């Protein structure tokens, strides 16, 4: 987790953006899980896993942490998931052929 936070530190805000109530965020997340429109099963699995983890952790965290948790969940479900990574695929293919 520390590695993940370190790599993404430049994208973090000092305070979470103001979010609507956690009930509506979780309701939207449940709707998104049922109708996500993603083609790869791994991406829908990430949606389910993240939603269930947030729901299970929410009752056990402090109010400040709960605010961060619901803000992060809202951002995750609001963002478009990039399914294809053509540049990465091309670099990996070149590295495979050139032994880099």
N, C-alpha and C positions, 0 to 999 in steps of 0.2 A: 504494500500500500504506500509506503514511503517513496518508493521509486516512482509509482504512478503519480503521486502528488507532486514530486519534484519535477517530473517531465512536463506536467501540465500547469505548473505554478504561474507561468506568464498569462494563462487564460483565466486565472482566478480573480475574483473581485474581492476587495477587502471586506465587504459585507454582502450577504446575499441580496439579490434584487428583491424588492417587495413582491410578494406573491399573494395570490388569493388564498382563501382558506384551504387547509390541508384536505378537507372532505372533498372539495371540488377537484383538487389535483388528483386525488386517488380515483375519483369517479371517471375523470377524463382518461387516466392511465388504464383503467379497466376496459373502457370503450376502445382504446387504442390497441390493447392486447387482442381483443376479439375481432377487430377489423384493421389490421396493420398494413396490409398490402405489400408486404415484403416477400421476395421470392425465395430467399435462402432460409432454411430452418434455423440456422445458427443465430440469425438476427432476431427472429421471433422468440427464440429461447432466451436471448439477452433481455428482451423486454419483460418476459415473465419472471425471470430470475431477479431482475432489479426491482420490479414491483413487489414481489413477495418478500424480498429482503428488507425493503423499506417499511412495508407493513408490519413485519415482525419486530423490527428494531424500534419503531416509533414509540411504543408504550414504555420503553426502557431507557429512554434518553432524556436529557435535560431539555427545558423549553428552548434554550438557545440552539442546542444541537438539533432539535426537532425542526426549528426554522430553517436551518441549513439543509437538513435532510429533505424537507418538502420542496425547498427551492431547487435543489439539485435534481430531484425527481421530475419536477415541472420542466426544468430546462432539458433534461434527457428526453422526455416524451414530446417536447415541442420541436426538438432539433430533427432535421432530416438525417437519416442514417445513410451514409455513403456505402453502397454495396459493392461498387466496382472501383478498383484501384489500378488503372491501366499503367501509370508511371511506375508504380512499385513492381507490377508484373513484368514490365519491360526490363527494368533494372535487374530483377532476379533472373530473367531469362538470359540477359547478356552476361551476368556474372557466372551462370552455369556453363555457358559456352566458352567463355574466356578464362575460366578457372580463377576468378577473383574472390 
